[in-house]
Amino acid sequence: MNVWLDDACSLADAIRRGHLSARDALEASLEAIHVSKLNTIVTLDAVGARRGAEAIDQKVKRGEDPGPFAGVPMLVKDMEDAAALPTSYGSIVFKDNIAADDCTHVQRLRGAGAVVVGKAATSEFGFVAYTSTKLHGVTCNPWNLERTPGGSSGGSAAAVAGGLVPIATGGDGGGSIRIPASHTGLVGMKGTYGRIPRGPRTEYGMLAAVKGALCRSVRDAARWYDVTAGYDQRDPLSLPRREEGWEANLGKTDLRGLRVAVAPNLGNAVVHPEVERVVTAAADVLVEAAGLQRVDIDVKVPENGLAWARSGLPSLLADLGDYWPNCKDDLTMEIHFAMQASPQYRAWHGAEVEKFRIEMNEAMADLFEQVDIVLCAASPMEPFAAEGPMPYSVGEVPVSPYNAGALTIPANLSGFPAVSIPAGVSGSGLPVGLQAYARRHEDALLLDLAMVMERAKPWPLVAPAAPC
């Protein structure tokens, strides 16, 4: 079994049946990591991973159930805690910050048999849509090493698409799962807010960020929900566990006749013509395959990326307050700029954020009174230069840096679920993601929609050149 070419479910099922050992799967992953040029992994824990794989193999030998992700090598985004490993948030300031315990997300994954191999690169504090930091350097896209895998979960996306591990954790506060998924040809599910608990010591923050995964297949995303979703008392806003199994119930939503609006730019973003071409063609395939009813309406979602960015400033101030301004030379450009602007932050800025959040929620509610599904691009542009900065143009059209998240931020500020599904490749050979939105709590609908697309228009599970 070639562990580079299969999804996480295939690998776990083979290990559970005794067809492959967890140790062999891990060693294949470590070998791929050893020769990789992607710079996706910022901390490698081969010793701990081998210990975890051995424990899984012993369970299999004893006839015990090793769990749904038995022996699957997994990376944890460097914004989340994995016990005894650094959580640096991609920042020199926190390079020596060692986690005492697993976060709830990782704890549940380990309990399901996943083997933590190490930590994956992130943009500093998860703030931008590319993955390049002063601490860890530039992370590359396995489809083209000169391009970014996106951000902030860029290390996770590049490792999964690059054949290093079958699955990895991600976080999405403004598109940080869906944009990297789009740029690397993966499935990226941003669930309804609260679907996966964020504890312990849960920060309320922007009330926008969710946990999730970068996946090669839809069933990987569904099994991830089976393992990680469900209420935890340390996250008071987490949702109850769904009684019906996510993976077991894939394909059971009746999609026929559901109303769909196809709006590649959501009425608020400048989308590259090549991205729009690929997304529109993929939407046509999905509408036909799922039996959806296309509705011609004017989709116009508000855009105010600056307000979204300001909503994260209080958390950044809390993280860096004791270190600023002595740490200013250690920060990436975007974080430095935000901290320099922080003395001008006033109560009316917070009021503006709240006003924008209300405006966004009302716009989404109005939209979903007219339709059941909205299809658009996941990213308005193809992957840009790996080292950044954020583009100030799309083709020949000038844009603000916030244009990159204009298609994804609406889901974060409203709490609606959205998924990026591989749509195809552009003329330059780079992946493009089709994004689907649904109402809150209709995550199962989106997974089933993604599954229809997976069957109608299969995608490569890894980049053509993997393992890199």
N, C-alpha and C positions, 0 to 999 in steps of 0.2 A: 504493500500500500504506500503510495507516494503522499506523504503528509503535506507536501507543498501544494498539492492540487485539489485537495478535498476540503469540505467544510468542517466545522467543528463537530457537528452532529455525527458525521460519518466516522470521524476519528474516535470520538467518545464511544460510539456503538461498537466499533471494532475492538477497542480495549476492553469494554465490558464483556464481550463475548469470548475474550481470550485469543482473538485473532492477531493481536498486536500488543506488545507490552508498552506500558506507559514510559518505561525507561528508553525503549527504542524510539518512541515518538519524540521524547525530549531530546535525545542525542541528535536526531535529525534536525530538530529546531536549532539546537546550539551550533551545529555545523553550519547551517544557513546563516545564522547570526554572525559567525566567525568570518565568513567571506563577504558579508554585506558591505556595500558602499553607501547605504542610505542614511546612516547616522540617525537611526530611530530610537535606539536604546541608550538611556542615560545612566542606568544602573543595572548591571547583570548579576543575578544571584544564582549561579550555576549550582553551588553547593546546596542551598536550600531547595532548589528545584529538583535536584536529584533525590534528595531526601523525600520530597513530596511524591515524586513519581514512584519511588520504591514502596511507599505506603499504599499507593493505589494498587500496585501489582500484588502486594501481599493480600489485600482485600479480595482481589479477584481470585487468587489461589485458594482462599478460605471459603469461597462461595458467597461472599458478602456483596451487597450492592455498593459499588464505589461512587455512585451518583451520576446525574445526568451529563455532567461534563468530565467524566472520569478520565484523568490523565491528560487532559487537553492543555498544552502549554499556552499560557496566557500572559499578556502584558497589562500592567496597571498604569494608566495615565498619571504623569507626575504632578497632578493636582489632587490626588487621592492618597490616603494613607494605606500602606502595606507594612505590617509590623516589621520592625528592625531595618527597614530600608529608608533612604532619604526621601523626604517630600520637599522638593526645592521650589515648586511652582515655576520652574524655569528661570529662577532668579539667583544671582550670586549672593544676594542678601541672605537667602535661606539654604545655601548649599550644604550646611552642616545640620540641618533640621531632620532628625531621625524620628520616625514614627514609632510610638510605643505600642500601638495596636493597629489592627485592621479597621478600616471604616466598615460600616454596615454592608455596603455594596460588596466589598472584597470578601468580607467574612462569609457572606452567603454563597459567593462563588467558590471559595475554598471548601465550604461545607458540601457543595455539589461535586467535588472532586477535581476542580480546576487546579492546575499547577502553576503558581506564579513564578515566571522566569525572571522578571525584573520590571523596571519602570520605563515608560515610553515618553519621548520628548513632547513638550508642550510649548506654546508661545508663553512669554512671561506673564504670569497671573491670568493666562487664558484670554488676553485682551484683543488679539488681532487674528486675522484669517490667514496667517502664514506661520511657519514654525522655524524661527531663527532667533537665537538668544546669545547674549554674551557668555553665558555659562556653558551652554552645550553646543553652540555652533549651529550650522545650517542642516536641516533635515530635507532630504530629497524625495521626489516622487518616483516610484519604481517604473512608471510609464515613460518618464523622461527625467533624467537626473538633474537637468538644469531648471526644472519647474518645481513649484511647491506642491506638497500634498494637501495644502490648506492648513487651517488652524481653527481652534486651538488644539484639537485632537489629532494633529498632523502625524506625530510619531506613531500613534496607534494605527492610523489608517495606512501609513506607508509600510509598517511591519506586516499587517494582515494582507494587503494587496501585493506586497513584495515577497510573500512566501516564508516569512520568518516565524510567525505564529498564526494559528487559524483564526484567532479572535482576540480582541483587546477591549479594555474599558475606554469609555469616552465620557465627556460631559458637554452639555449644550446649553449655553446661556444666551446665545445670539446666532446660532448656526454652527457651533463648534463640533457637532457630530455630522450634520448634514452636508456642510461645505466640504470637509475632507472626504466624506463618502462619495460625493459627486466628483471630486478631483481624482479619485483613485479607483473608481468603478466598483464601489461596495454598496451594501445596504446600510443605511444610517437612519435609525428610528429615534425620533424625539417624541417621547410619550407625553400623554396628558400630565400636567404638572402634579407631582405627588405620586406618580405611579411607582417609582422606585425610591425608597427612602434615602435621605442624604446624611443621616447621622453617623456617629454620635456627635453631640455638641453642635446641633444643627444651627447654622446661621440663616436668618430670614433673608437678609441681603436684598437683592433685586426682585425676589419672588419670580425668577425667570429661569434659573439654571436647573437642569435635570440630569440625572445619571443615565447611562446607556452603554451601547457597544458599537463597535465597528465590525460588521459581519460580512461574510462571503455569500450567505444565502438567507432567504426569508425564514426558513425553519430554525436557523441559528438565532435569529432575532426573537422568534417565538419561544424557543427553549430558554433564552436569556430571561425573558419575562417570567417564565415558570419558576426560575430559580431566584430571581432578585426582587420581583414585584411583591407588594403587600405591605400592610401597615406595620410601622415600628413606632413604639411609644417615644423614642428619642427624636422623631420627626413628627411633630404634631399635625403637619399638613399632608402627611402621607396617606394614600388611599387604601381602603380595604383590599384584601387579596381576592382576586376573581376566582370563584369556585370552579368554573369550567377551565380545563387546562388550555393554555394558549396554543401549544404545539398540537395537542390532540384535536383541537377544534379548528385548525387551519382549513380554509376552504369551505367553511360552513355558512358564511354570510351570503345571503342572496343579493348579489350586486345588480342583477338585471333591472333596468328601468330607473336606477338611481340617477338623479339629476347631477350633471357635471358641467362646470365652467372651465374652459381651457383659456388661460390667460398667462402666457409665458412670463410677462413682466409684472404681474399683479397690479398693474396700473401705477406702480410707484418706482420702478427701477429701470435703469438703462441696461438692456440685455444685448450682448454681442450677437450679431446676425447669425453666426455659425452655431452658437448655443441655441438660439431660437429655432433654427432649422432642425437641429437634432431633437430638441424637446417637442416641437410640434409634431414631427413624424412619429415619435414614440407615443405621444398622447393619442394620436389617431389609432395606433395599434392597440393601445390599452382600452380605449373607448369601444372599439369593435369587439375585442376579445371578451370584455366583461359585460357587454350588452348594456352599456350606460346610455342614458338619454342626454344628449348634448343640449345645453341651454345657452342661448346667446344673450348675455347680460353685460352691463358695463361694470367690470371689476375695478375698484379703486380703493386700495388699502392705504391708509396714511403713512407717510414716511417722515421720520425725524430721528435719524441716527445719532445726532448730537444729544438729544434727550435720553436715548438709550444708554449712550456712553456715560452720561452724567449719573445715571442711576447706579452705576457700579463704582462711582468715586468714593462714597462713604466706606465701602468695604476695603478699597485700596488704601485709604487713609488709615483705617484701623490696622491693616497689615504693616504699613511702612511708617506709621507715625513716630515711633521711637527711634527709627533709623534715619529718617529724613531730617536735614538735607545731607548728612554725611555720606549717604549711600548714592548720591545722585550720579556719580561717574560710573557706577556699576549697573545702571538701569538701561534698558533698551530705549530707543528714541520715543516710542509712543508712551511708555510709562513715565519717562522723564518729563515729557510735555504735560501729561495729566497732572503730575505732582506739582509742577511749576504753576499750573493754573488753579490748583486747589485753594490758595488763599482767597481767590475771588469767588469761591463757591458760596452762594447765599441761599437763604430759605426759599426764595422765589424760584431758584433752580429746581429744588425738590418739588415745589408746587407745579412747575412746568412738566416734570417727569410724571407726576400723578395725573395731571390733565391729559397728557399724551396717552397714558395707559388706559384711561377711561375712553378716550377717543378711539383707541385701537380696539378695545373690547366691544364698543358699540358698533364699529364698522364691521367687525367679524360677525357679530350677532346678526346684523342686517344682511350680510352676505349669505350666511347659512340659513336664513329664512327663505332664500330663493333657490339654493342648491344644497346638495348633500356632499359633494366633493368638489374641490378646486385643484386643478393641475397647473403647475407653473415650473419654471426652472428652479433648481436648488441653489445654483450660483449664477450670477449674471455674466460671468466671464470664464474663459478657460483658465487653467492653472497658469499663474504668472511666475516671475523669477523667484527661485527658491529662497534667495537671500532677502527678498522684499525690495523696497517698501510696498505698502498698499498702493495699488494703481490709482492714478488721478485721471485716467481716461479709459474708456471702453471703445476699442477701435479708434475712431477719430473724434469721439464725443467726450468732452471733459466731464468728469464726475467728481463727487466728493469721495473720500475713502470709505464713507459709510454706505456707499452704493453696494459694496460687497455683501452686506448683511441685510439689504432691504427686502429680500425675498424670504428670509428666514426669521428675522426679528419678530414679525407679527405673531408667530407661534409662541415665542417666548414670553412676550408681554401679555398675551391673552390666555396662555395656558393650554391652547389647543394642541392636539397631536399632529405631527407631520412626519413624513418619511421621504428620504431620498432613495430613488430606485435607479440603477444603471439604465440609461436611455440609449447608449451607443457611444460612438467616438466621433470626434470632429474631423474635419479635413486634415488637421495636423496630427491626427492619431492620438488625441487625448480624450479621456473619458468625460462624459457629460451626464449629469444627474437630472432625472425628472422628479419633481417634488409633488407629493399629494398631501392635501390638507383634509381633515374631517373635523366634525364637532368634538368637543370635549368628551372623553370617555369612550370614543369610538375607535380606539386603538386596533381592535380586532378587525374592523372594516379595512383599515389601512394595511394591515398585514395580509389580509386576503386579496386586496387589490394588488399589492406588490407580488403576491404569489401568482396571480393571473399574468402579470407582466413577465415574471421569471419563466413561466411556461411558454408564453407567446413569443418572447424575444430573449432567449437564454443569453447569459453574459459569461465571460471568462471569470473564474473564481479568483484568479491571480493575474497580475500583469504579465504580458507575453514573455518578458525576459526573466521572470522570477524562476528560482530564487536569485536575487541580485547580490 
